Structures are given as C-alpha cells and as structure tokens.
Amino acid sequence: MTDLLRKPIGTRGKVHDIPPSAARGPQSPGWSYVGFALYRLEPGGTAAEATGTTEAILVLVEGRAEIACDTLDFGEMGDRLDVFDKTPPHCAYIPPGQSWRARATTACTLAVCSAPGTGHHPARRLGPEGIELTPRGKGANTRHINNIAMEGRDVADSLLVTEVFTPAGNWSSYPPHRHDEDRFPEITYLEESYYHRLNPAQGYGHQRVFTEDGSLDETISISNHDVVLVPKGHHPCAAPYGYEMYYLNVMAGPVRKWRFKNHPDHAWIAERDAG
C-alpha cells in the first residue's frame, strides 16, 4: 500500500489520526503543516482534544453533536445527516492553547482539520453561515464547492479548508495542478489531505499524485472514508460512472494563500474553458 493512502483503522471512534511530522506520531506523513483526524461516533459518543500549538477547524461532515471549547460553547451543531445532501456544513474554529470536546446527539462524522497556529483568531462558529454551494468547471470537469475557510475568509492563521462534490463520471482537482513551491505570489507551498466519500458507499474513485520530473507518480484507488496525502505534485481525481465523489480538503503551508500552477501539458484545458 502506498504511503499516500491512509485507510481508516476501524468503523467507530477515532478512525484517522494523521498529525504533522512535528507531532512525531506513528501515522505522520513526514511533513510539517497539515494534520487530520476523523471521529465516527454513535449517539452519546464523545471526542476531546487539546490544540496545543495548532489551530483546528472542526467540520461536522454529517450528523449532530454538542461542541464546546474553553472559551465558547457552540451548543448542538449539525443539520446535514447525510454528507451527500450537500447542504453547507456546521463548522467551528478552535485556536491554539485550548481544549475542545464533542458529544454526538445522532450518529455523526466529525473531521478535525489542524495546522500550526499563532493565536490571532478567536474561537468562532464558521458555518453554515457564510458557506454557499458553488459550481466550478465545465462539462465533465464540473464540481460543486463548499468553501469553509479559504483565503477569502479571514478566519484562521494557516488553515485552508473546503468541501468538493464531484458528480459521477466527472473529474475534479483538474486540470492537474500543483502548489509545492514557496514563491508567492506565483505559487505557494501547501501540503494537502483529501478525505474521500463515495455515493453509493460501496463505490471507488481514483486519484493520481505525480511530479513533472517523475520522482513521485502514484495512482491510487480510493474507497469510502479513505484519506490521500498530497505532499507535493499534481493530484487530479476521477469519479467513475455511477459513483458520486465527495472530499474534504485540508491545506496549510508557510503562507495562507492558494496559488497553484497547472501542469504545462494540460494547462490548455483551463485556458480554453476560461475563454
């Protein structure tokens, strides 16, 4: 199994735990910015963590939970019981140096997106207010985006978080593009994780992670609840006919800006579609 593909370690409780390399965990991908954890809880199930030197964005992928941190009680959050309802998610920002806790009031899936924090932003609710499902692309490259915390929203120190819904038979994160150099404003260095879901759940999808020099070239078949890590290179996704694809993206790097370069062989597609 490729190191870029992370399978869930169970079906209940904390099923993913991928910290930045600074955390020195056994699941560390050997990078420095992005952390991702996932809890699948039954009603009454609980989760709790301390942020330490990181900031966190909690995303209720589906289901409801009571969520609180040291400085703010968010109450019961969540009204999307099935992620493929595509309604805006309920999300919460937790700054560094705080602890948070969650108690599921229905079966729920809770994502914990984390990255280094500086403490410049307070705890706050991030959604569903301010999040609107937005189409992107044309033809078989059409997908729909819920921008949770991209750079247009000044709500985090380094985290960039978004949801993408790709219709069956379509491509996404396409044309192939990369953001693996720290040369702002031309391009930014952003590590990225993809948490995948499929509809129907027994489906599969494909993701290729590759560099132009061939030093990294992995084509990965993903199943429901898998995570793919993108430390560098291009990273397009394909949803087979019959299976709708969802993914939750977490990006972070030294600059909280999303600037990318399309693959030179395939940039003509974006240029044509922009015309």
C-alpha positions in Angstrom: 0.0 0.0 0.0 1.3 3.4 -0.9 2.3 5.7 2.0 0.0 8.4 0.5 -3.1 6.3 1.1 -4.4 6.0 4.6 -7.2 3.5 5.4 -9.5 4.0 8.4 -8.4 2.0 11.4 -12.0 1.0 12.3 -15.6 2.0 11.9 -16.2 3.7 15.2 -14.3 6.1 17.4 -11.1 7.8 16.1 -10.6 6.2 12.7 -8.0 8.6 11.3 -5.1 10.3 13.2 -2.6 12.0 10.8 -0.6 14.6 12.6 2.1 16.9 11.1 5.6 15.5 11.5 6.3 17.7 14.4 3.8 15.6 16.4 6.1 12.5 15.9 3.1 10.2 15.7 3.3 6.7 14.0 0.9 7.9 11.3 2.9 11.0 10.5 3.3 11.6 6.7 6.7 13.3 7.2 5.5 16.8 6.5 5.2 19.9 8.7 1.8 21.6 8.4 -1.3 19.6 7.8 -3.0 17.4 10.5 -6.2 15.5 10.0 -8.3 13.3 12.3 -11.7 11.8 11.9 -14.2 10.5 14.5 -17.2 8.3 13.7 -19.4 8.5 16.7 -22.7 6.8 17.8 -25.3 8.8 19.7 -23.7 9.7 23.1 -20.2 9.0 21.9 -17.6 11.6 22.8 -14.4 13.1 21.4 -12.0 15.6 23.1 -8.6 17.0 22.2 -6.2 19.9 23.2 -5.0 22.0 20.3 -1.6 22.8 21.9 0.4 24.8 19.3 -2.0 24.1 16.5 -5.3 25.6 15.4 -8.2 23.4 14.5 -11.4 23.6 12.4 -14.0 21.0 13.4 -16.2 20.0 10.5 -19.4 18.1 11.1 -19.3 16.1 7.9 -22.7 14.6 8.8 -24.8 14.2 11.9 -25.2 16.4 15.0 -23.1 16.9 18.1 -22.8 19.3 21.1 -19.5 21.1 20.8 -17.6 23.4 23.2 -14.1 24.7 23.8 -12.6 26.6 26.7 -13.9 30.0 25.7 -17.1 29.2 23.8 -20.0 26.7 24.0 -21.3 26.2 20.5 -24.3 24.2 21.6 -25.7 21.5 19.3 -24.4 21.8 15.8 -25.1 20.0 12.6 -28.2 19.6 10.4 -26.8 17.5 7.5 -27.5 13.9 8.3 -26.1 12.7 5.0 -23.0 14.3 3.5 -24.4 14.0 0.0 -27.3 16.3 0.9 -24.7 18.9 0.0 -26.0 21.5 2.4 -23.5 23.8 4.0 -21.7 22.1 6.9 -21.7 23.3 10.5 -18.0 24.1 11.5 -16.1 25.6 14.4 -12.7 27.2 14.7 -10.7 26.4 17.8 -7.5 28.5 18.4 -4.2 27.2 19.8 -3.9 26.7 23.5 -7.4 25.4 24.0 -9.2 22.2 24.5 -12.4 21.2 22.7 -15.0 18.5 23.3 -17.9 17.0 21.4 -20.8 14.7 22.3 -22.7 13.1 19.5 -26.5 13.6 19.6 -27.0 11.5 16.5 -24.6 9.2 14.7 -22.1 11.7 13.4 -18.8 12.0 11.5 -16.6 14.8 12.8 -13.4 15.9 11.0 -10.6 17.7 12.8 -8.5 19.8 10.5 -5.4 21.2 12.1 -2.2 23.2 11.3 0.2 25.5 13.2 -1.5 28.4 14.8 -0.4 31.8 16.0 -3.4 32.7 18.2 -4.5 35.6 16.0 -8.1 34.4 15.7 -10.7 33.7 18.4 -12.9 30.6 18.7 -15.9 31.1 16.5 -18.6 29.3 14.5 -17.7 29.0 10.8 -20.8 27.5 9.2 -23.3 27.1 7.8 -23.5 30.9 7.7 -21.2 32.2 5.0 -20.9 28.9 3.1 -22.7 28.5 -0.2 -22.5 25.6 -2.6 -20.8 27.0 -5.7 -20.3 25.3 -9.1 -16.9 25.2 -10.7 -15.6 23.9 -14.1 -17.4 22.9 -17.3 -18.7 19.7 -18.8 -17.2 16.6 -17.3 -15.0 18.8 -15.2 -18.0 20.3 -13.3 -17.9 20.0 -9.5 -19.5 21.9 -6.6 -17.7 23.6 -3.8 -18.5 24.5 -0.1 -15.7 26.9 0.8 -15.4 26.6 4.6 -12.2 28.5 5.2 -10.4 29.5 2.1 -8.3 32.7 2.0 -11.4 34.9 1.2 -12.5 34.3 4.8 -10.0 35.7 7.4 -10.9 33.1 10.0 -7.6 31.1 10.6 -3.9 31.6 10.9 -2.8 28.9 8.4 -5.6 26.5 7.6 -7.4 26.4 4.3 -10.4 24.0 4.3 -13.0 23.2 1.6 -15.5 20.6 0.5 -15.9 19.3 -3.0 -18.7 17.3 -4.6 -17.9 15.6 -7.9 -20.7 14.1 -9.9 -20.5 10.6 -11.1 -18.4 10.3 -14.3 -16.6 13.7 -13.7 -13.1 14.8 -12.9 -12.0 17.1 -10.1 -8.9 18.9 -8.9 -8.4 19.1 -12.7 -6.6 20.0 -14.9 -3.7 18.7 -12.9 -2.2 21.4 -10.8 0.4 21.7 -8.0 1.2 24.0 -5.1 4.5 22.8 -3.9 6.9 25.8 -4.1 7.1 28.8 -1.7 7.3 31.5 -4.3 4.3 33.8 -3.5 2.6 35.3 -5.5 3.4 32.9 -8.4 2.8 29.7 -6.4 2.5 28.7 -2.7 3.7 25.7 -0.8 0.7 23.9 0.6 0.5 20.4 1.9 -2.9 18.9 1.3 -5.1 16.0 2.6 -8.2 14.5 0.9 -10.8 12.8 3.0 -13.0 10.8 0.5 -16.5 9.6 0.5 -18.4 7.8 -2.3 -22.1 7.5 -3.1 -23.2 4.7 -3.1 -20.8 3.8 -0.3 -19.5 0.6 -2.0 -18.0 2.7 -4.8 -14.5 3.7 -5.6 -12.6 6.5 -7.2 -9.1 7.3 -8.5 -6.5 9.9 -7.6 -3.1 10.4 -9.2 -0.3 12.2 -7.3 2.7 12.9 -9.5 5.5 15.4 -10.2 6.6 16.6 -13.6 10.1 15.0 -13.1 8.6 11.6 -12.3 10.2 11.4 -8.9 6.7 10.8 -7.5 4.0 9.1 -9.5 1.3 7.2 -7.6 -2.2 6.3 -8.9 -4.4 5.4 -6.0 -7.8 3.7 -5.9 -9.8 5.1 -3.0 -12.7 3.7 -1.1 -15.3 5.3 1.3 -13.6 7.0 4.2 -10.0 6.8 2.8 -7.6 9.7 3.1 -5.0 10.6 0.5 -2.0 12.7 1.3 -0.5 15.2 -1.2 2.9 16.3 0.0 3.8 17.7 -3.5 3.0 17.4 -7.2 -0.2 17.3 -9.2 -3.3 15.5 -7.8 -6.3 15.1 -10.0 -9.3 12.9 -9.0 -11.8 10.8 -11.1 -15.3 9.7 -10.1 -16.3 6.6 -12.1 -19.7 6.4 -13.8 -22.3 5.5 -11.2 -20.5 6.8 -8.1 -20.6 10.4 -6.8 -17.4 11.6 -5.0 -17.0 13.9 -2.0 -13.8 15.1 -0.5 -12.9 17.4 2.4 -9.6 19.2 1.6 -7.2 20.5 4.3 -4.3 22.6 3.1 -1.7 24.5 5.0 1.8 25.9 4.5 4.0 28.9 5.4 1.6 31.4 3.6 -2.2 31.2 3.9 -2.7 31.7 0.2 -3.8 29.2 -2.5 -1.6 29.9 -5.6 -1.1 27.0 -8.0 0.5 26.1 -11.4 -1.4 23.9 -13.9 0.6 21.1 -15.5 2.2 22.6 -18.6 1.0 19.7 -20.8 -2.6 20.2 -19.7 -2.9 24.0 -18.9 -4.6 24.5 -22.3 -7.8 23.0 -20.9 -8.1 25.7 -18.2 -7.2 28.3 -20.8 -9.8 27.1 -23.2 -12.5 26.9 -20.5 -11.7 30.4 -19.3 -12.4 31.8 -22.8 
